[in-house]
Amino acid sequence: MKYDKRIVRLLGMQTPVIQAPMAGGTTTPELVAAVSESGGLGSIGAGYLSPEAITSTIEQTRERTGRGFAVNLFVPGEPAEDAAAVERSNSRLDVFRADLGIERPAPPARYAPVFDDQFEAVVAAHVPVFSFTFGALQPVEVARLKEGGTVVIGTATTVDEAIALAAIDVDMIVAQGAEAGGHRGTFMHPAEQALIGTMALVPQIVDSVSVPVIASGGIMDGRGVAAALMLGAGAVQMGSAFVVCDESGAQPAHREALLAGPAARETVVTRAFSGKAARGIRNRFIDELAPVADQLPDYPIQNAWTKDVRAAAGAQGRAEYMSLWAGQAAALAVKRSAAQIVDSIRQHLDAL
């Protein structure tokens, strides 16, 4: 089919599919390499990694593929310290901890890795593609990446955000629709005002900026890809479809939840796990923190305090306490290899 092929040409792709950079261990070097080797673009979700781990993961990925791949980071905000909010959250988390057989941990030394140090690790590695979310880079940061030969991709959930990203000279923009699983990339509006559906958001952003657009949210197969391309996108970014694939590092309970059919259809946007709006499968954790959702610490403070609960739940296979990130079309997930996912989309597009 005919579509804007600037992205596939610039990134050297055969199929306009980018594997979403899911932080937290889902995007293993094996997954990233498999997607790239299949003709798509794999992405390392490095938002939670130390600079040393970023360097190591990039090296491991390069050992597995000579093709391009992306590295993604979270642009930091300025969370307000609120001791009352932290205690309010922990009083509820302590109930979960008791059920999991763990104690409340000591306060973390820091809430998140230092972005500047992470960024320097990426710059030093001269990665083919760098993507970012939760905010906008400084123009000088974009320039440094591009001077090193790196393609730069920003994330927008509204037209205003897309225009702001185009103004700092990014090479392309991910239009993240409301259907997308995981964290919202919103940075200029309240999260509830930026829940625009993918099929509504993509053409508006395409018409508002000159840089190519990547559609993201609720896209699971060739049908969704074709629809996004018809609306002007030059590629799509897919997450939930790759969570259940063979090379994924997702916890078994997370995979099972996405493959459960009807259960995976009930997703909600919540601040419960991290303090930032994110879409996942509804469970006990979300429901029991819902009454105080607006009173929880901001990201990354809440994210740091829930880490022990999420880790213990994953180790014990307790899905009711896990952050089961999933998009609204996650019930379409099929267990297969990353190559099979990319190949099936290529075949679908070739048949049109």
FENSUL-V828708 format. One record per residue. RES is the residue in one small letter. SS is DSSP state (2 for helix, 1 for strand, 0 for the rest). OMEGA is omega in degrees with one decimal (999 if undefined). D_FIRST is the distance of its C-alpha to the first C-alpha in whole Angstrom. Layout:
res=<RES RES>
ss=<SS SS>
omega=<OMEGA OMEGA>
d_first=<D_FIRST D_FIRST>
//
This chain:
res=<m k y d k r i v r l l g m q t p v i q a p m a g g t t t p e l v a a v s e s g g l g s i g a g y l s p e a i t s t i e q t r e r t g r g f a v n l f v p g e p a e d a a a v e r s n s r l d v f r a d l g i e r p a p p a r y a p v f d d q f e a v v a a h v p v f s f t f g a l q p v e v a r l k e g g t v v i g t a t t v d e a i a l a a i d v d m i v a q g a e a g g h r g t f m h p a e q a l i g t m a l v p q i v d s v s v p v i a s g g i m d g r g v a a a l m l g a g a v q m g s a f v v c d e s g a q p a h r e a l l a g p a a r e t v v t r a f s g k a a r g i r n r f i d e l a p v a d q l p d y p i q n a w t k d v r a a a g a q g r a e y m s l w a g q a a a l a v k r s a a q i v d s i r q h l d a l>
ss=<0 0 0 0 0 2 2 2 2 2 2 0 0 0 0 0 1 1 1 0 0 0 0 0 0 0 0 0 2 2 2 2 2 2 2 2 2 0 0 0 1 1 1 1 1 0 0 0 0 0 2 2 2 2 2 2 2 2 2 2 2 2 2 2 0 0 0 0 1 1 1 1 1 1 0 0 0 0 0 0 0 0 2 2 2 2 2 2 2 2 2 2 2 2 2 2 2 2 2 2 0 0 0 0 0 0 0 0 0 0 0 0 0 0 2 2 2 2 2 2 2 2 2 2 2 0 0 0 1 1 1 1 1 0 0 0 0 0 2 2 2 2 2 2 2 2 2 0 0 0 1 1 1 1 1 1 0 0 2 2 2 2 2 2 2 2 2 0 0 0 0 1 1 1 1 1 0 0 0 0 0 1 1 0 0 0 0 0 0 0 2 2 2 0 0 0 0 2 2 2 2 2 2 2 2 2 0 0 0 0 0 1 1 1 1 1 0 0 0 0 0 2 2 2 2 2 2 2 2 2 0 0 0 0 1 1 1 1 0 2 2 2 2 0 0 0 0 0 0 0 0 2 2 2 2 2 2 2 0 0 2 2 2 2 2 0 1 1 1 1 0 0 0 0 0 0 0 1 1 1 1 0 0 2 2 2 2 2 2 2 2 2 2 2 2 0 0 0 0 0 2 2 2 2 2 2 2 2 2 2 2 2 2 2 2 2 0 0 2 2 2 0 0 0 1 0 0 0 0 2 2 2 0 0 0 0 0 2 2 2 2 2 2 2 2 2 2 2 2 2 0 0>
omega=<179.3 176.1 179.8 -173.7 178.5 -176.8 -177.9 178.0 -176.7 -177.1 177.5 -178.3 172.8 179.9 -174.0 -178.0 175.3 176.0 -176.9 -178.2 -175.8 -178.5 176.6 175.0 -179.7 -176.5 177.3 173.9 179.3 179.1 -178.8 -179.2 -178.1 179.0 -179.6 179.2 -179.0 178.2 173.7 176.2 175.4 -177.7 175.4 175.5 -171.1 -173.9 -178.1 -173.7 172.2 176.9 -179.9 179.2 176.5 179.8 -179.3 -178.9 176.0 179.5 179.1 178.7 179.6 175.9 -174.6 179.6 174.5 -179.1 -178.0 175.3 -178.9 169.9 -177.2 175.2 175.9 175.1 -173.5 172.1 178.9 -177.2 178.0 177.1 -177.7 -176.5 179.7 179.0 178.4 180.0 177.6 178.2 -175.8 178.9 176.9 178.4 -179.4 176.2 178.2 -179.5 179.2 179.6 -179.6 178.9 178.5 179.4 174.3 -179.0 173.2 177.6 -178.4 178.6 173.0 -175.1 -178.1 175.2 179.1 -174.7 -177.1 178.8 175.9 -177.8 179.7 177.7 178.7 179.7 -178.1 -177.5 -179.8 -178.6 -179.1 -175.3 174.0 175.1 -178.8 -179.8 -178.2 -178.2 179.0 174.5 169.5 179.8 180.0 178.1 176.5 -178.8 179.6 179.1 -177.0 176.1 178.6 177.7 -178.5 173.5 -173.7 -178.0 175.6 -178.3 -179.7 174.9 176.5 177.5 179.8 178.8 178.8 178.7 178.2 179.0 177.9 -178.5 177.6 170.0 172.1 -178.6 178.6 -174.2 171.1 173.9 -175.2 -179.7 -177.6 -177.9 -173.0 175.2 177.8 -173.0 173.3 179.6 -174.8 179.0 179.9 -174.3 169.1 -175.0 -176.4 178.3 -176.8 179.4 -178.8 -178.6 -177.0 -176.6 174.6 -175.4 -173.3 -177.8 178.1 177.8 177.9 -178.5 -173.9 -179.4 -179.7 -179.6 -179.8 -172.5 177.4 -179.2 -179.6 175.9 176.2 -178.6 -173.2 -176.4 -176.3 178.7 179.4 177.9 -179.1 179.7 -180.0 179.3 178.4 -179.7 174.8 177.1 177.6 178.0 175.7 173.6 -174.0 179.9 -174.0 -179.8 -177.0 178.5 -174.6 -176.8 -172.3 -173.9 -177.7 175.7 -179.4 177.7 179.2 -179.3 176.8 177.9 -177.8 -179.7 -180.0 -179.2 -175.2 177.5 -175.3 -179.0 -179.0 179.6 -177.9 176.9 179.0 173.2 -173.5 172.3 -168.9 -173.1 -170.7 -174.3 177.2 -177.6 179.4 -179.1 177.7 178.8 -177.9 177.8 -176.3 -178.6 -179.0 -176.7 -175.0 174.9 -178.1 -179.2 -179.2 -174.3 -178.6 -177.9 -179.9 174.6 177.1 172.1 3.8 -176.4 179.0 179.5 -179.7 -177.4 178.7 -175.0 -177.3 178.7 -179.1 -179.7 179.5 179.1 178.2 -179.3 -178.3 -178.8 -177.3 -175.3 -177.1 179.7 -176.2 172.9 -175.2 -176.0 -177.9 176.1 -175.8 178.4 -175.4 179.4 176.9 -177.7 178.6 -179.6 178.0 -178.7 177.1 179.8 179.4 177.4 -178.9 -178.9 -179.0 178.2 177.5 -179.9 178.5 -179.1 179.2 -177.5 -177.4 999>
d_first=<0 4 6 10 11 14 15 14 15 19 19 18 16 13 12 12 15 18 21 23 27 29 32 35 35 32 30 32 31 30 27 26 26 25 21 22 22 19 17 17 20 23 25 29 30 34 35 38 39 42 41 43 40 37 38 39 35 34 36 35 31 32 34 31 28 28 24 24 25 26 29 29 33 34 36 39 41 44 45 49 51 53 55 56 52 52 55 53 50 53 55 52 51 54 54 51 52 55 53 52 55 54 56 55 54 56 54 51 52 49 46 43 43 44 40 42 43 39 38 40 39 35 36 38 36 33 30 27 26 28 27 29 30 33 34 33 34 37 36 38 36 33 34 36 33 31 34 34 30 29 25 26 24 26 26 26 27 27 26 30 29 26 28 31 29 27 31 32 29 27 23 21 22 21 21 23 23 26 25 25 27 30 31 30 30 32 34 35 35 37 35 35 34 31 29 26 24 20 18 21 22 18 18 21 21 18 20 24 23 21 21 17 17 17 17 19 21 21 18 18 15 12 12 14 11 8 11 12 9 9 12 12 13 12 13 15 18 20 23 25 22 24 27 28 27 29 29 30 33 33 37 37 38 35 32 34 34 30 30 33 31 33 34 31 30 33 32 34 34 37 40 42 41 40 41 38 35 33 32 33 34 37 40 44 44 42 44 47 46 45 48 48 45 45 48 47 47 44 41 42 46 45 42 45 48 45 44 47 47 43 44 47 45 42 45 46 43 44 41 43 43 40 37 35 32 29 26 26 24 25 27 23 24 25 27 25 25 23 21 20 19 16 16 15 12 11 11 10 6 7 8 6>
//
